[in-house]
């Protein structure tokens, strides 16, 4: 059984000081929501999780919340990957997810509409993107079946809950 956890970056400023989209930082509320969701993740996800994030600052700051408050505990290694970036494609994201070891837990921190489109594709829904709210976590599970893999929704967590 494999876990695929998709985490949309928390609320970010509308425009960065540099006017570059990749430089947009989390807002005060975004930082608070990222920490709230990170605490939930650290309580519920397996220890051997592989954390991958978009190179966008808002995603890096969201992922970094996983290590806040973990003094003396296992810190998560966070890898930056271009296929989670705003300029990537759904096809690139799908190819990397399909190649991932289905026995491992993979946590992807990224953007809409890519995360919502990936969820729709993996769950066999219409091609329209699922709505993934800012800061929300969608946890999917994959299991091997004769035809390959079956994916189902395990839980959805939202910072407003």
C-alpha positions as CSV (number, residue, x, y, z in Angstrom):
1,X,0.0,0.0,0.0
2,X,1.4,3.4,-1.0
3,X,0.5,6.8,0.2
4,X,0.4,9.8,-2.0
5,X,-0.1,13.1,-0.1
6,X,-0.8,16.2,-2.1
7,X,-0.5,19.6,-0.2
8,X,-1.4,22.8,-1.9
9,X,0.7,25.8,-0.8
10,X,-1.0,27.9,1.9
11,X,-2.2,31.5,1.2
12,X,0.3,33.7,-0.5
13,X,0.7,37.4,-1.2
14,X,-0.9,38.5,-4.5
15,X,2.3,40.1,-5.8
16,X,5.9,39.8,-4.6
17,X,8.2,42.7,-4.0
18,X,10.1,41.7,-7.2
19,X,6.8,41.3,-9.2
20,X,8.0,37.7,-10.0
21,X,5.4,35.0,-9.4
22,X,8.0,32.5,-8.0
23,X,9.0,35.0,-5.3
24,X,5.5,35.3,-3.8
25,X,5.7,34.6,0.0
26,X,3.1,33.2,2.4
27,X,0.9,35.7,4.1
28,X,0.6,35.8,7.9
29,X,-2.5,33.6,7.6
30,X,-0.7,31.3,5.2
31,X,2.2,30.8,7.6
32,X,-0.3,30.0,10.4
33,X,-2.2,27.6,8.2
34,X,1.0,25.9,6.9
35,X,2.1,25.2,10.5
36,X,-1.4,23.9,11.5
37,X,-1.4,21.5,8.6
38,X,2.2,20.5,9.1
39,X,1.4,19.5,12.7
40,X,-1.4,17.4,11.5
41,X,0.8,15.7,8.9
42,X,3.6,15.1,11.4
43,X,1.1,13.4,13.7
44,X,-0.5,11.2,11.0
45,X,2.0,10.4,8.2
46,X,4.6,7.7,8.3
47,X,8.2,8.6,9.3
48,X,9.8,7.5,6.0
49,X,8.0,10.1,3.8
50,X,9.7,11.6,0.7
51,X,8.9,15.3,0.6
52,X,9.0,17.0,-2.8
53,X,8.1,20.7,-3.5
54,X,7.8,23.2,-6.3
55,X,10.6,25.8,-6.5
56,X,8.1,28.6,-5.8
57,X,8.8,30.4,-2.6
58,X,5.2,29.9,-1.3
59,X,5.6,26.1,-1.7
60,X,9.0,26.1,-0.1
61,X,7.7,28.0,2.9
62,X,4.7,25.6,3.2
63,X,6.9,22.6,3.1
64,X,9.4,24.1,5.6
65,X,6.6,24.3,8.1
66,X,7.0,20.5,8.5
67,X,10.3,21.0,10.3
68,X,9.1,23.8,12.7
69,X,8.7,22.6,16.2
70,X,10.6,19.3,15.6
71,X,13.7,20.2,17.7
72,X,15.5,17.0,18.6
73,X,13.1,14.9,16.4
74,X,13.6,13.6,12.9
75,X,13.7,16.5,10.4
76,X,12.2,16.0,6.9
77,X,14.5,16.3,3.9
78,X,12.8,18.5,1.4
79,X,13.7,18.2,-2.3
80,X,12.9,20.9,-4.9
81,X,11.6,19.5,-8.2
82,X,10.8,21.4,-11.4
83,X,7.9,19.1,-12.3
84,X,5.9,20.6,-9.4
85,X,6.5,24.1,-10.6
86,X,3.9,26.5,-12.1
87,X,5.4,26.1,-15.6
88,X,5.3,22.3,-15.5
89,X,2.6,20.1,-17.1
90,X,0.2,17.5,-15.8
91,X,1.9,14.9,-18.0
92,X,5.3,15.5,-16.3
93,X,3.7,15.3,-12.9
94,X,1.8,12.1,-13.8
95,X,5.0,10.5,-15.2
96,X,6.9,11.1,-11.9
97,X,4.1,9.9,-9.7
98,X,3.7,6.7,-11.8
99,X,7.4,6.0,-11.6
100,X,7.5,6.4,-7.7
101,X,7.8,3.4,-5.6
102,X,4.2,2.5,-4.6
103,X,5.3,1.1,-1.3
104,X,6.6,4.5,-0.1
105,X,4.9,7.6,1.1
106,X,5.3,10.6,-1.3
107,X,4.3,14.1,-0.2
108,X,4.0,16.6,-3.0
109,X,3.7,20.4,-2.3
110,X,2.4,22.2,-5.3
111,X,-0.1,24.3,-7.1
112,X,-3.6,24.4,-8.6
113,X,-4.7,23.4,-11.1
114,X,-2.0,20.7,-11.4
115,X,-2.8,19.0,-8.0
116,X,-6.5,19.0,-8.7
117,X,-6.0,17.6,-12.2
118,X,-3.7,14.9,-10.9
119,X,-6.3,13.9,-8.3
120,X,-9.0,13.7,-10.9
121,X,-6.8,11.6,-13.2
122,X,-5.8,9.1,-10.4
123,X,-9.3,8.7,-9.1
124,X,-10.7,8.2,-12.6
125,X,-12.9,11.4,-12.5
126,X,-13.8,13.7,-15.4
127,X,-10.9,15.7,-16.7
128,X,-11.9,18.8,-14.8
129,X,-9.7,19.6,-11.8
130,X,-10.8,18.9,-8.3
131,X,-10.8,22.0,-6.2
132,X,-7.9,21.9,-3.8
133,X,-8.1,24.8,-1.4
134,X,-5.1,26.8,-0.3
135,X,-3.3,24.9,2.4
136,X,-5.4,21.8,2.0
137,X,-4.1,18.2,2.0
138,X,-5.5,15.4,-0.1
139,X,-4.2,12.0,1.0
140,X,-4.6,9.2,-1.6
141,X,-3.7,5.6,-1.2
142,X,-2.6,3.3,-3.9
143,X,-2.6,-0.5,-3.9
144,X,-1.5,-3.1,-6.5
145,X,-4.2,-4.9,-8.5
146,X,-4.0,-7.1,-11.5
147,X,-4.3,-4.2,-13.9
148,X,-1.7,-2.1,-12.2
149,X,-2.8,0.2,-9.4
150,X,-6.0,1.3,-7.8
151,X,-6.1,4.7,-6.2
152,X,-8.6,5.9,-3.6
153,X,-9.2,8.9,-1.4
154,X,-8.1,8.3,2.2
155,X,-8.8,11.8,3.6
156,X,-8.9,15.5,2.9
157,X,-7.8,18.0,5.5
158,X,-8.3,21.7,5.3
159,X,-6.8,24.4,7.6
160,X,-10.3,25.8,8.2
161,X,-11.5,22.5,9.9
